[in-house]
Amino acid sequence: MLTVKSLRQFGYKVRVLHNMTVNSRGGATVVEITSPINTVSGVALCNHQDQYNRKLGVRIALGRALKQLGMSTK
């Protein structure tokens, strides 16, 4: 299973950015992966009515970024 930590150990540069509102409802998580060839990003948006969850946001955004690289989280 690929995680942010394992990608960093393989030499990829990984940035995780969180943007949440003051009342912890809604928000966004962005994961940027820089490989030797290019940089891709994945975004996970949380509905403004839902409780923001960092772990879930990272998991979704990471999966979307890896999909652009042709990789899987499994």
TATAJO-V787958 format. One record per helix or strand of 3 or more residues. SS is the DSSP state (h for helix, s for strand). FROM is the first residue (numbers start at 1). TO is the last residue. If there is no record, write none. Layout:
SS_FROM_TO + SS_FROM_TO
//
This chain:
h_4_9 + s_13_19 + s_25_34 + s_39_51 + h_54_69
//
